[in-house]
């Protein structure tokens, strides 16, 4: 508004000039216009009134600008608060999303770990069942050894009884030989041969008796060996049965663990579904938060635009007010003038009004842009309010889901800790079973030692039995010689020859009986030897199988120990999930608070925007009134020019 500014400077100078110097000529004439003494009083009065109305409008416009400026400051503060809340909410939601994504990955990973653990425990359970069955087979072998030992013990009794019979036969043979010696003494010189035979038979009987006593001693030792074997093998059998029973119980416990693991997998799968639902809510929150942030940014831009426009409008209204004051002053001068300088005043008024009209048009255009910006602010505030309301709802729903998940995870943590405890107990029990199995094998060493001692004693026994067999054969041979001698003896006292024959026959009969008993003993001893060999073979097999099983069990416990680490790993995962859930719950609360703040800020922005629009509409109306006033000024000035 350069022309108005120059007029303002000119008016300032004229204010310092005395009024008497401003005489208006009664008549003035130039090439195109002539002003007469009798000017149209109504036109100048209208001009003055219009200028006053314009001044009043500009003052009202300035007041409206100040009101608009105040509401825009409130909108700016609300926009800043909304932007801050939106930024915090978006940050919290992004953190929730990150934790949720990590929880989903960790949950899926934990399911895989648990399934691997399940397969591993199932495999361990099968191996334990196999070990239990193998232990039962070892126990049956031990029972077989015990039964063999019992037969050996009974066989020893039978050997003792038979040997005692041989001893009795030997004593009777010795007694018969004594009788024969007595008969031989009656026959004197002719009975000397028979006396020698009787003496040898008595010596053989004595040997047989000694052998029999030695056999009884060996048999007693063998029976002691057998008793030791039986007692030891029963301990082994009992220990193996206990180990087998423990293994079976461990297998049952493993199956129970598998059932619990299946429950955990179901719980985790349900939690994963809940996590997915939670993730959907979070994605909606994230989208809403991004929309709020975008709306806040758009609102901030609109606020900045309106603020700048207001600043420009304030300047324009101040200038317009100054121009209006000047026009009022010029109009008043024109009204009070008597024609002197009137043409110049009218021209200045017309030019100033034209320039002011352009300025008012710019104000109207800028107010139109401000109204558009205010509508954008309202739209952004409505979007923020709606999305904030949605976020509050989503946060409440997500928080409820998070609490349900937290309860599930707490339950899973308790179940995993219980599995961890029971699994460690099983591992310890299985390891102890392997160690005990190895220790039980040391008892077999004692059994093997006793069985080998039995084997040596049986060999010794067989040697003695061969000696007895020899004495029996010799006794039988001597009895035959005695019969021959009896037949050759003549001229002996009555009955001697016949007595020699009878004694010889009796001794031969006893020798035959002894031989039969000895055959029986030999059969028993041969069987003893075979049974002893079978014991050694059975124990060797037990030893080999036992070593294999003990090694397998110890290896299995070591493998299961590795599974314990997997359980610890799963427990750590769910502990971390629980911590992340707590973070999510806290962040959801922050998001809810931020959404409420955004909602409050949006409501404030809407109220202030509505007030601002009212103020802007008022300013627009004022500017339109100003435009009408200026138009009237221009029109009146044009009429005055034509007069």
For each residue, the residues with C-beta under 8 A, 3 or more apart:
1: 4 5 319 323 355 356 359
2: 5 6 355
3: 6 7 351 352 355
4: 1 7 8 319 322 323 326 352 355 356
5: 1 2 8 9
6: 2 3 9 10
7: 3 4 10 11 326 330 348 352
8: 4 5 11 12 322 323 326
9: 5 6 12 13
10: 6 7 13 14
11: 7 8 14 15 326 329 330
12: 8 9 15 16
13: 9 10 16 17
14: 10 11 17 22
15: 11 12
16: 12 13
17: 13 14 21 22
18: 21
19: 22
20: 23
21: 17 18
22: 14 17 19 337 340 341
23: 20 338 340
24: 337 338 339 340 341 342
25: 28 338 339 340
26: 37 338 339
27: 34 35 36 37 339
28: 25 34 35 339 340 343
29: 34
30: 33 34
31:
32:
33: 30 343 641
34: 27 28 29 30
35: 27 28 39 339 342 343 643
36: 27 39 339 643
37: 26 27 338 339
38:
39: 35 36 43 44 339 342 640 643
40: 43 44 639 640 643
41: 44 45
42: 45 46
43: 39 40 46 47 636 639 640 643
44: 39 40 41 47 48 331 334 335 640
45: 41 42 48 49 335
46: 42 43 49 50 632 636
47: 43 44 50 51 331 334 335 349 633 636 637 640
48: 44 45 51 52 328 331 332 334 335
49: 45 46 52 53
50: 46 47 53 54 331 629 632 633 636
51: 47 48 54 55 324 327 328 330 331 332 629 633
52: 48 49 55 56 328 331
53: 49 50 56 57 625 629
54: 50 51 57 58 324 327 328 626 629 630 633
55: 51 52 58 59 321 324 325 327 328
56: 52 53 59 60
57: 53 54 60 61 324 622 625 626 629
58: 54 55 61 62 317 320 321 323 324 626
59: 55 56 62 63 321
60: 56 57 63 64 622
61: 57 58 64 65 317 320 321 363 619 622 623 626
62: 58 59 65 66 314 317 318 321
63: 59 60 66 67
64: 60 61 67 68 615 618 619 622
65: 61 62 68 69 310 313 314 317 619
66: 62 63 69 70 314
67: 63 64 70 71 615
68: 64 65 71 72 310 370 612 615 616 619
69: 65 66 72 73 310 314
70: 66 67 73 74
71: 67 68 74 75 608 609 611 612 615
72: 68 69 75 76 303 306 307 310 608 612
73: 69 70 76 77
74: 70 71 77 78 604 608
75: 71 72 78 79 303 306 377 604 605 608 609 612
76: 72 73 79 80 303 307
77: 73 74 80 81
78: 74 75 81 82 601 602 604 605 608
79: 75 76 82 83 296 299 300 303 377 601 605
80: 76 77 83 84 300
81: 77 78 84 85 597 601
82: 78 79 85 86 292 296 299 381 384 597 598 601 602 605
83: 79 80 86 87 293 296 297 299 300
84: 80 81 87 88
85: 81 82 88 89 594 595 597 598 601
86: 82 83 89 90 289 292 293 295 296 384 594 598
87: 83 84 90 91 293
88: 84 85 91 92 590 594
89: 85 86 92 93 289 292 391 590 591 594 595 598
90: 86 87 93 94 286 289 290 292 293
91: 87 88 94 95
92: 88 89 95 96 587 588 590 591 594
93: 89 90 96 97 282 285 286 289 587 591
94: 90 91 97 98 286
95: 91 92 98 99 583 587
96: 92 93 99 100 282 285 398 584 587 588 591
97: 93 94 100 101 279 282 283 286
98: 94 95 101 102
99: 95 96 102 103 580 583 584 587
100: 96 97 103 104 275 278 279 282 584
101: 97 98 104 105 279
102: 98 99 105 106 580
103: 99 100 106 107 275 577 580 581 584
104: 100 101 107 108 272 275 276 279
105: 101 102 108 109
106: 102 103 109 110 573 576 577
107: 103 104 110 111 268 271 272 275 577
108: 104 105 111 112 272
109: 105 106 112 113 573
110: 106 107 113 114 268 570 573 574 577
111: 107 108 114 115 265 268 269 272
112: 108 109 115 116
113: 109 110 116 117 566 569 570 573
114: 110 111 117 118 261 264 265 268 570
115: 111 112 118 119 265
116: 112 113 119 120 566
117: 113 114 120 121 261 563 566 567 570
118: 114 115 121 122 258 261 262 265
119: 115 116 122 123
120: 116 117 123 124 559 560 563 566
121: 117 118 124 125 254 257 258 261 423 563
122: 118 119 125 126 254 258
123: 119 120 126 127
124: 120 121 127 128 254 556 559 560 563
125: 121 122 128 129 251 254 255 258
126: 122 123 129 130
127: 123 124 130 131 552 556
128: 124 125 131 132 247 248 250 251 254 430 556
129: 125 126 132 133 247 248 251
130: 126 127 133 134
131: 127 128 134 135 247 549 552 553 556
132: 128 129 135 136 244 247 248 251
133: 129 130 136 137
134: 130 131 137 138 545 548 549
135: 131 132 138 139 240 241 243 244 247 437 549
136: 132 133 139 140 240 241 244
137: 133 134 140 141 545
138: 134 135 141 142 240 542 545 546 549
139: 135 136 142 143 237 240 241 244
140: 136 137 143 144
141: 137 138 144 145 538 541 542 545
142: 138 139 145 146 233 234 236 237 240 542
143: 139 140 146 147 237
144: 140 141 147 148 538
145: 141 142 148 149 229 233 447 535 538 539 542
146: 142 143 149 150 230 233 234 237
147: 143 144 150 151
148: 144 145 151 152 531 534 535 538
149: 145 146 152 153 226 227 229 230 233 535
150: 146 147 153 154 230
151: 147 148 154 155 531
152: 148 149 155 156 222 223 226 454 528 531 532 535
153: 149 150 156 157 223 226 227 230
154: 150 151 157 158
155: 151 152 158 159 524 527 528 531
156: 152 153 159 160 219 220 222 223 226 528
157: 153 154 160 161 223
158: 154 155 161 162 524
159: 155 156 162 163 215 219 461 521 524 525 528
160: 156 157 163 164 216 219 220
161: 157 158 164 165
162: 158 159 165 166 517 520 521 524
163: 159 160 166 167 212 215 216 219 517 521
164: 160 161 167 168 212 216
165: 161 162 168 169 517
166: 162 163 169 170 208 212 468 514 517 518 521
167: 163 164 170 171 208 209 212 213
168: 164 165 171 172
169: 165 166 172 173 510 513 514 517
170: 166 167 173 174 205 206 208 209 212 514
171: 167 168 174 175 205 209
172: 168 169 175 176 510
173: 169 170 176 177 201 204 205 208 475 507 510 511 514
174: 170 171 177 178 201 202 205 206 209
175: 171 172 178 179
176: 172 173 179 180 201 503 506 507 510
177: 173 174 180 181 198 199 201 202 205 503 507
178: 174 175 181 182 198 202
179: 175 176 182 183 499 503
180: 176 177 183 184 194 195 197 198 201 482 499 500 503 504 507
181: 177 178 184 185 195 198 199 202
182: 178 179 185 186
183: 179 180 186 187 191 194 496 499 500 503
184: 180 181 187 191 192 194 195 198 496 500
185: 181 182 188 191 195
186: 182 183 191 492 493 496
187: 183 184 190 191 194 489 492 493 496
188: 185 191 192
189: 192
190: 187 489 490 491 492
191: 183 184 185 186 187 188 194 195 489 492 496 500
192: 184 188 189 195 196
193: 196 197 485 488 489
194: 180 183 184 187 191 197 198 482 485 486 489 500
195: 180 181 184 185 191 192 198 199
196: 192 193 199 200
197: 180 193 194 200 201 478 481 482 485
198: 177 178 180 181 184 194 195 201 202 482 503
199: 177 181 195 196 202 203
200: 196 197 203 204 474 478
201: 173 174 176 177 180 197 198 204 205 475 478 479 482 507
202: 174 177 178 181 198 199 205 206
203: 199 200 206 207
204: 173 200 201 207 208 471 474 475 478
205: 170 171 173 174 177 201 202 208 209 471 475
206: 170 174 202 203 209 210
207: 203 204 210 211 467 471
208: 166 167 170 173 204 205 211 212 468 471 472 475 514
209: 167 170 171 174 205 206 212 213
210: 206 207 213 214
211: 207 208 214 215 464 467 468 471
212: 163 164 166 167 170 208 209 215 216 468
213: 167 209 210 216 217
214: 210 211 217 218 464
215: 159 163 211 212 218 219 461 464 465 468
216: 160 163 164 212 213 219 220
217: 213 214 220 221
218: 214 215 221 222 457 460 461 464
219: 156 159 160 163 215 216 222 223 461
220: 156 160 216 217 223 224
221: 217 218 224 225 453 457
222: 152 156 218 219 225 226 454 457 458 461 528
223: 152 153 156 157 219 220 226 227
224: 220 221 227 228
225: 221 222 228 229 450 451 453 454 457
226: 149 152 153 156 222 223 229 230 450 454
227: 149 153 223 224 230 231
228: 224 225 231 232 446 447 450
229: 145 149 225 226 232 233 447 450 451 454 535
230: 146 149 150 153 226 227 233 234
231: 227 228 234 235
232: 228 229 235 236 443 446 447 450
233: 142 145 146 149 229 230 236 237 443 447
234: 142 146 230 231 237 238
235: 231 232 238 239 443
236: 142 232 233 239 240 440 443 444 447 542
237: 139 142 143 146 233 234 240 241
238: 234 235 241 242
239: 235 236 242 243 436 440 443
240: 135 136 138 139 142 236 237 243 244 437 440 546
241: 135 136 139 237 238 244 245
242: 238 239 245 246
243: 135 239 240 246 247 433 436 437 440
244: 132 135 136 139 240 241 247 248
245: 241 242 248 249
246: 242 243 249 250 429 433
247: 128 129 131 132 135 243 244 250 251 430 433 553
248: 128 129 132 244 245 251 252
249: 245 246 252 253
250: 128 246 247 253 254 426 429 430 433
251: 125 128 129 132 247 248 254 255
252: 248 249 255 256
253: 249 250 256 257 422 426
254: 121 122 124 125 128 250 251 257 258 426
255: 125 251 252 258 259
256: 252 253 259 260 422
257: 121 253 254 260 261 419 422 423 426
258: 118 121 122 125 254 255 261 262
259: 255 256 262 263
260: 256 257 263 264 415 418 419
261: 114 117 118 121 257 258 264 265 419
262: 118 258 259 265 266
263: 259 260 266 267 415
264: 114 260 261 267 268 412 415 416 419
265: 111 114 115 118 261 262 268 269
266: 262 263 269 270
267: 263 264 270 271 408 411 412 415
268: 107 110 111 114 264 265 271 272 412
269: 111 265 266 272 273
270: 266 267 273 274 408
271: 107 267 268 274 275 405 408 409 412
272: 104 107 108 111 268 269 275 276
273: 269 270 276 277
274: 270 271 277 278 401 404 405 408
275: 100 103 104 107 271 272 278 279 405
276: 104 272 273 279 280
277: 273 274 280 281 401
278: 100 274 275 281 282 398 401 402 405 584
279: 97 100 101 104 275 276 282 283
280: 276 277 283 284
281: 277 278 284 285 394 397 398 401
282: 93 96 97 100 278 279 285 286 394 398
283: 97 279 280 286 287
284: 280 281 287 288 390 394
285: 93 96 281 282 288 289 390 391 394 395 398 591
286: 90 93 94 97 282 283 289 290
287: 283 284 290 291
288: 284 285 291 292 387 388 390 391 394
289: 86 89 90 93 285 286 292 293 387 391 591
290: 90 286 287 293 294
291: 287 288 294 295 383 387
292: 82 86 89 90 288 289 295 296 383 384 387 388 391 598
293: 83 86 87 90 289 290 296 297
294: 290 291 297 298
295: 86 291 292 298 299 379 380 381 383 384 387
296: 79 82 83 86 292 293 299 300 380 384
297: 83 293 294 300 301
298: 294 295 301 302 376 380
299: 79 82 83 295 296 302 303 376 377 380 381 384 605
300: 79 80 83 296 297 303 304
301: 297 298 304 305
302: 298 299 305 306 373 374 376 377 380
303: 72 75 76 79 299 300 306 307 373 377
304: 300 301 307 308
305: 301 302 308 309 369 370 373
306: 72 75 302 303 309 310 370 373 374 377 612
307: 72 76 303 304 310 311
308: 304 305 311 312
309: 305 306 312 313 366 367 369 370 373
310: 65 68 69 72 306 307 313 314 370
311: 307 308 314 315
312: 308 309 315 316 366
313: 65 309 310 316 317 363 366 367 370 619
314: 62 65 66 69 310 311 317 318
315: 311 312 318 319
316: 312 313 319 320 359 362 363 366
317: 58 61 62 65 313 314 320 321 363
318: 62 314 315 321 322
319: 1 4 315 316 322 323 359
320: 58 61 316 317 323 324 356 359 360 363 626
321: 55 58 59 61 62 317 318 324 325
322: 4 8 318 319 325 326
323: 1 4 8 58 319 320 326 327 352 355 356 359
324: 51 54 55 57 58 320 321 327 328 356 626
325: 55 321 322 328 329
326: 4 7 8 11 322 323 329 330 352
327: 51 54 55 323 324 330 331 349 352 353 356 633
328: 48 51 52 54 55 324 325 331 332
329: 11 325 326 332 333
330: 7 11 51 326 327 333 334 345 348 349 352
331: 44 47 48 50 51 52 327 328 334 335 349 633
332: 48 51 328 329 335 336
333: 329 330 336 337 345
334: 44 47 48 330 331 337 342 345 346 349 640
335: 44 45 47 48 331 332
336: 332 333
337: 22 24 333 334 340 341 342 345
338: 23 24 25 26 37
339: 24 25 26 27 28 35 36 37 39 342
340: 22 23 24 25 28 337
341: 22 24 337 344 345
342: 24 35 39 334 337 339 345 346 640
343: 28 33 35 346 347 641
344: 341 347 348
345: 330 333 334 337 341 342 348 349
346: 334 342 343 349 350 637 640 641
347: 343 344 350 351 641
348: 7 330 344 345 351 352
349: 47 327 330 331 334 345 346 352 353 633 637
350: 346 347 353 354 633 634 637 638 641
351: 3 347 348 354 355
352: 3 4 7 323 326 327 330 348 349 355 356
353: 327 349 350 356 357 630 633 634 637
354: 350 351 357 358 634
355: 1 2 3 4 323 351 352 358 359
356: 1 4 320 323 324 327 352 353 359 360 626 630
357: 353 354 360 361 627 630 631 634
358: 354 355 361 362
359: 1 316 319 320 323 355 356 362 363
360: 320 356 357 363 364 623 626 627 630
361: 357 358 364 365 627
362: 316 358 359 365 366
363: 61 313 316 317 320 359 360 366 367 619 623 626
364: 360 361 367 368 620 623 624 627
365: 361 362 368 369
366: 309 312 313 316 362 363 369 370
367: 309 313 363 364 370 371 616 619 620 623
368: 364 365 371 372 620
369: 305 309 365 366 372 373
370: 68 305 306 309 310 313 366 367 373 374 616
371: 367 368 374 375 613 616 617 620
372: 368 369 375 376
373: 302 303 305 306 309 369 370 376 377
374: 302 306 370 371 377 378 609 612 613 616
375: 371 372 378 379 613
376: 298 299 302 372 373 379 380
377: 75 79 299 302 303 306 373 374 380 381 605 609 612
378: 374 375 381 382 605 606 609 610 613
379: 295 375 376 382 383
380: 295 296 298 299 302 376 377 383 384 605
381: 82 295 299 377 378 384 385 602 603 605 606 609
382: 378 379 385 386 602 606
383: 291 292 295 379 380 386 387
384: 82 86 292 295 296 299 380 381 387 388 598 599 601 602 605
385: 381 382 388 389 598 599 602 603 606
386: 382 383 389 390
387: 288 289 291 292 295 383 384 390 391 598
388: 288 292 384 385 391 392 595 596 598 599 602
389: 385 386 392 393 595 599
390: 284 285 288 386 387 393 394
391: 89 285 288 289 292 387 388 394 395 591 592 594 595 598
392: 388 389 395 396 592 595 596 599
393: 389 390 396 397
394: 281 282 284 285 288 390 391 397 398
395: 285 391 392 398 399 588 589 591 592 595
396: 392 393 399 400 592
397: 281 393 394 400 401
398: 96 278 281 282 285 394 395 401 402 584 588
399: 395 396 402 403 585 588 589 592
400: 396 397 403 404
401: 274 277 278 281 397 398 404 405
402: 278 398 399 405 406 581 584 585 588
403: 399 400 406 407 585
404: 274 400 401 407 408
405: 271 274 275 278 401 402 408 409 581
406: 402 403 409 410 578 581 582 585
407: 403 404 410 411
408: 267 270 271 274 404 405 411 412
409: 271 405 406 412 413 574 577 578 581
410: 406 407 413 414 578
411: 267 407 408 414 415
412: 264 267 268 271 408 409 415 416 574
413: 409 410 416 417 571 574 575 578
414: 410 411 417 418
415: 260 263 264 267 411 412 418 419
416: 264 412 413 419 420 567 570 571 574
417: 413 414 420 421 571
418: 260 414 415 421 422
419: 257 260 261 264 415 416 422 423 567
420: 416 417 423 424 564 567 568 571
421: 417 418 424 425
422: 253 256 257 418 419 425 426
423: 121 257 419 420 426 427 560 563 564 567
424: 420 421 427 428 564
425: 421 422 428 429
426: 250 253 254 257 422 423 429 430 560
427: 423 424 430 431 557 560 561 564
428: 424 425 431 432
429: 246 250 425 426 432 433
430: 128 247 250 426 427 433 434 553 556 557 560
431: 427 428 434 435 553 554 557
432: 428 429 435 436
433: 243 246 247 250 429 430 436 437 553
434: 430 431 437 438 550 551 552 553 554 556 557
435: 431 432 438 439 550 554
436: 239 243 432 433 439 440
437: 135 240 243 433 434 440 441 546 549 550 553
438: 434 435 441 442 546 547 550 554
439: 435 436 442
440: 236 239 240 243 436 437 443 444 546
441: 437 438 444 445 543 546 547 550
442: 438 439 445 446
443: 232 233 235 236 239 440 446 447
444: 236 440 441 447 448 539 542 543 546
445: 441 442 448 449
446: 228 232 442 443 449 450
447: 145 228 229 232 233 236 443 444 450 451 535 539
448: 444 445 451 452 536 539 540 543
449: 445 446 452 453
450: 225 226 228 229 232 446 447 453 454
451: 225 229 447 448 454 455 532 535 536 539
452: 448 449 455 456 536
453: 221 225 449 450 456 457
454: 152 222 225 226 229 450 451 457 458 528 532 535
455: 451 452 458 459 529 532 533 536
456: 452 453 459 460
457: 218 221 222 225 453 454 460 461
458: 222 454 455 461 462 525 528 529 532
459: 455 456 462 463 529
460: 218 456 457 463 464
461: 159 215 218 219 222 457 458 464 465 525
462: 458 459 465 466 522 525 529
463: 459 460 466 467
464: 211 214 215 218 460 461 467 468
465: 215 461 462 468 469 518 521 522 525
466: 462 463 469 470
467: 207 211 463 464 470 471
468: 166 208 211 212 215 464 465 471 472 514 518
469: 465 466 472 473 515 518 522
470: 466 467 473 474
471: 204 205 207 208 211 467 468 474 475
472: 208 468 469 475 476 511 514 515 518
473: 469 470 476 477 511 515
474: 200 204 470 471 477 478
475: 173 201 204 205 208 471 472 478 479 507 510 511 514
476: 472 473 479 480 507 508 511 512 515
477: 473 474 480 481
478: 197 200 201 204 474 475 481 482 507
479: 201 475 476 482 483 504 505 507 508 511
480: 476 477 483 484 504 508
481: 197 477 478 484 485 504
482: 180 194 197 198 201 478 479 485 486 500 503 504 507
483: 479 480 486 487 500 501 504 505 508
484: 480 481 487 488
485: 193 194 197 481 482 488 489 500 504
486: 194 482 483 489 497 498 499 500 501 504
487: 483 484 497 501
488: 193 484 485
489: 187 190 191 193 194 485 486 492 496 497 500
490: 190 497
491: 190
492: 186 187 190 191 489 496 497
493: 186 187 496
494:
495: 498 499
496: 183 184 186 187 191 489 492 493 499 500
497: 486 487 489 490 492 500 501
498: 486 495 501 502
499: 179 180 183 486 495 496 502 503
500: 180 183 184 191 194 482 483 485 486 489 496 497 503 504
501: 483 486 487 497 498 504 505
502: 498 499 505 506
503: 176 177 179 180 183 198 482 499 500 506 507
504: 180 479 480 481 482 483 485 486 500 501 507 508
505: 479 483 501 502 508 509
506: 176 502 503 509 510
507: 173 176 177 180 201 475 476 478 479 482 503 504 510 511
508: 476 479 480 483 504 505 511 512
509: 505 506 512 513
510: 169 172 173 176 475 506 507 513 514
511: 173 472 473 475 476 479 507 508 514 515
512: 476 508 509 515 516
513: 169 509 510 516 517
514: 166 169 170 173 208 468 472 475 510 511 517 518
515: 469 472 473 476 511 512 518 519
516: 512 513 519 520
517: 162 163 165 166 169 513 514 520 521
518: 166 465 468 469 472 514 515 521 522
519: 515 516 522 523
520: 162 516 517 523 524
521: 159 162 163 166 465 517 518 524 525
522: 462 465 469 518 519 525 526
523: 519 520 526 527
524: 155 158 159 162 520 521 527 528
525: 159 458 461 462 465 521 522 528 529
526: 522 523 529 530
527: 155 523 524 530 531
528: 152 155 156 159 222 454 458 524 525 531 532
529: 455 458 459 462 525 526 532 533
530: 526 527 533 534
531: 148 151 152 155 527 528 534 535
532: 152 451 454 455 458 528 529 535 536
533: 455 529 530 536 537
534: 148 530 531 537 538
535: 145 148 149 152 229 447 451 454 531 532 538 539
536: 448 451 452 455 532 533 539 540
537: 533 534 540 541
538: 141 144 145 148 534 535 541 542
539: 145 444 447 448 451 535 536 542 543
540: 448 536 537 543 544
541: 141 537 538 544 545
542: 138 141 142 145 236 444 538 539 545 546
543: 441 444 448 539 540 546 547
544: 540 541 547 548
545: 134 137 138 141 541 542 548 549
546: 138 240 437 438 440 441 444 542 543 549 550
547: 438 441 543 544 550 551
548: 134 544 545 551 552
549: 131 134 135 138 437 545 546 552 553
550: 434 435 437 438 441 546 547 553 554
551: 434 547 548 554 555
552: 127 131 434 548 549 555 556
553: 131 247 430 431 433 434 437 549 550 556 557
554: 431 434 435 438 550 551 557 558
555: 551 552 558 559
556: 124 127 128 131 430 434 552 553 559 560
557: 427 430 431 434 553 554 560 561
558: 554 555 561 562
559: 120 124 555 556 562 563
560: 120 124 423 426 427 430 556 557 563 564
561: 427 557 558 564 565
562: 558 559 565 566
563: 117 120 121 124 423 559 560 566 567
564: 420 423 424 427 560 561 567 568
565: 561 562 568 569
566: 113 116 117 120 562 563 569 570
567: 117 416 419 420 423 563 564 570 571
568: 420 564 565 571 572
569: 113 565 566 572 573
570: 110 113 114 117 416 566 567 573 574
571: 413 416 417 420 567 568 574 575
572: 568 569 575 576
573: 106 109 110 113 569 570 576 577
574: 110 409 412 413 416 570 571 577 578
575: 413 571 572 578 579
576: 106 572 573 579 580
577: 103 106 107 110 409 573 574 580 581
578: 406 409 410 413 574 575 581 582
579: 575 576 582 583
580: 99 102 103 576 577 583 584
581: 103 402 405 406 409 577 578 584 585
582: 406 578 579 585 586
583: 95 99 579 580 586 587
584: 96 99 100 103 278 398 402 580 581 587 588
585: 399 402 403 406 581 582 588 589
586: 582 583 589 590
587: 92 93 95 96 99 583 584 590 591
588: 92 96 395 398 399 402 584 585 591 592
589: 395 399 585 586 592 593
590: 88 89 92 586 587 593 594
591: 89 92 93 96 285 289 391 395 587 588 594 595
592: 391 392 395 396 399 588 589 595 596
593: 589 590 596 597
594: 85 86 88 89 92 391 590 591 597 598
595: 85 89 388 389 391 392 395 591 592 598 599
596: 388 392 592 593 599 600
597: 81 82 85 593 594 600 601
598: 82 85 86 89 292 384 385 387 388 391 594 595 601 602
599: 384 385 388 389 392 595 596 602 603
600: 596 597 603 604
601: 78 79 81 82 85 384 597 598 604 605
602: 78 82 381 382 384 385 388 598 599 605 606
603: 381 385 599 600 606 607
604: 74 75 78 600 601 607 608
605: 75 78 79 82 299 377 378 380 381 384 601 602 608 609
606: 378 381 382 385 602 603 609 610
607: 603 604 610 611
608: 71 72 74 75 78 604 605 611 612
609: 71 75 374 377 378 381 605 606 612 613
610: 378 606 607 613 614
611: 71 607 608 614 615
612: 68 71 72 75 306 374 377 608 609 615 616
613: 371 374 375 378 609 610 616 617
614: 610 611 617 618
615: 64 67 68 71 611 612 618 619
616: 68 367 370 371 374 612 613 619 620
617: 371 613 614 620 621
618: 64 614 615 621 622
619: 61 64 65 68 313 363 367 615 616 622 623
620: 364 367 368 371 616 617 623 624
621: 617 618 624 625
622: 57 60 61 64 618 619 625 626
623: 61 360 363 364 367 619 620 626 627
624: 364 620 621 627 628
625: 53 57 621 622 628 629
626: 54 57 58 61 320 324 356 360 363 622 623 629 630
627: 357 360 361 364 623 624 630 631
628: 624 625 631 632
629: 50 51 53 54 57 625 626 632 633
630: 54 353 356 357 360 626 627 633 634
631: 357 627 628 634 635
632: 46 50 628 629 635 636
633: 47 50 51 54 327 331 349 350 353 629 630 636 637
634: 350 353 354 357 630 631 637 638
635: 631 632 638 639
636: 43 46 47 50 632 633 639 640
637: 47 346 349 350 353 633 634 640 641
638: 350 634 635 641 642
639: 40 43 635 636 642 643
640: 39 40 43 44 47 334 342 346 636 637 643
641: 33 343 346 347 350 637 638
642: 638 639
643: 35 36 39 40 43 639 640
